[in-house]
Amino acid sequence: MNNLVKKVVIVGGGTAGWMTAAYLIKFLAKSDVSITVVESSDIGSVGVGEATIPTIREFYGALGMKDQDVMKATNATFKLGIEFQNWFKPNHSFFHPFAQYGQSVNGVNFHHYWNKMRQHGYEGELSEFSLGVMLAKNGKFTFPAKNPPSPMSVFDWALHFDAGLFAKMLKEYSLERGVTLIDDKITNVNLRENDGFIDTLELENEGVVSGELFIDCSGFQALLIEGALKTGYEDWSEWLLCDRAVAVQSESASEPLPYTISAAEGAGWRWQIPLQHRDGNGHVYSSTHMSDDEATQILLDNVKGSPISEPKSFKFTPGRRVQAWNKNCIAVGLSSGFLEPLESTSIALIELAIQKIRLFFPDQTFDKDVIAEFNDRTKMEYERVRDFVIYHYKANRRGDTDFWRHCESMDIPETLAYKNRLFEKRGHLVKSPYEIFQLPSWLAIYTGNNVQPTGYDTMVDSFGIDYLKNVFDQMRKSVADSVAQAPTHAEFLTKI
């Protein structure tokens, strides 16, 4: 295509901006495309995101970066999943791993066999059939086998890292490969009279910047996609009540755990994320049900190490931009939408947006069908994440505060209700297109919230109870033996 867009301007640095710049300069370097990032060192970023999901490794791997180099540069630790404390009810916890449970047989997923065995009184936890969960619960970590001897050995992992250091690493990567940086503030956005496309950006000190494709990574400000183009925003506050967060960094009080902790509170939840050099802590809450001062105090009361920063607060409206791509502007990151920090989806949604930009990189015509496909996919991605996050709240049986009672009784999107009905009746897990979280993730959340299907796949009945019990016992032993041989998380970090 000889008429590809040649001038890309990215507004905003931070994690979203520099991830975008690094990826595009890597894959468009031979297309004679110039990339300019306009960011102001006087404007800070939200910068509280420190937990990821496994797709982050695919992202930086595509840039030629190695796991150990990223971990060293960002003071990272390993993440096997999330422990949810007190979500279903007080003094109850469950784990969402990046791993499957058990082994499928005859094309039937393991959990159907589990459902039958549970109905026949089999004792034991589903988590005992997941190597990822059991490693995490025992504070251990090792790399998955390159040639796993069985499906029982398969699990995935992500990182806890310093998001600011990750952005710095990608910034250096981008500048080394020819990305131009302009450190200045934008004072005005000029639109073309004939079609309303963005034409130029006026800067405080550096004059005017022109471009053909503008990528808005300006965070909640949404300077281009909303400030200039008035695109509109779809508000999901009716399902996602949390609209505030406060975060603080602290000294490490113990050896780092290989997982994130998410602990429910009276009007939201707290996170604890271990890095090599410190911990990240935060409290996400509903301002309708809790004051800012109370939320901050709850956070500080639960920080284990001594705080090393002042509490940092931010406000948000859960939802998404009506169009992520409007005219010649594409929103990436917080400017495109935000649900909340639960399940570490913000960086993953950035990855998906960037990959779609590469896939649908425009020519000078800015074809309407290309833009429509980009927007349709983005809509589905956000809605699938929305439903997954909503279910965490909806499934609770706490009943101790107005917040949790509202979440339990509220109506939910039909897309989520449909999934829930099929699992509750038949144990069937619905696989939707453009969904970040795969079937084992849904299984973890359903079973963690004590959802017990009334039925199971009838193919399971071809095996007798005694036979299945013997197989189950062998599976549990296989997982336990692997865990026993693995080093602790701290030992593994030191080793590598």
Buried (B, 14 or more C-beta within 10 A) or exposed (E): EEEBBBBBBBBBBBBBBBBBBBBBBBBBEEEEBBBBBBBBEEBEBBBBBBBBBBBBBEBBEBBEBEBEEBBBBBBBBBBBBBBBBBBBBEEBBBBBBBBBBBBBBEEBBBBBBBBBBBEEEBEEBBBBBBBBBBBBBBBBBBEEEEEEEEBBBBBBBBBBBBBBBBBBBBBEBBBEBEBBBBBBBBEEBEBEEEEBBBBBBBBEEEEEBEBBBBBBBBBBBBBBBBBBBEBEBBEBBEBBBBBBBBBBBBEBEEBBBBBBBBBBBBBBBBBBBBBBEBBBBBBBBBBBBBEBEBBBBBBBEEBEBEBEEEBBBBEBBBBBBBBBBBBBBBBBBBBBBBBBBBBBBBBBBBBBBBBBBBEBBBEBEBEEEBBEBBBEBBBBBBBBBBBBBBBBBBBBEBEEBEBBEBBBEEEBBEBBEEBBEBBBEBBBBBEBEBBBBEBBBBBBBBBBBEBEBEBBBEEBEEBEEEEBEEBBEEBBEBBBEBBEEBEBBBBBBEEE
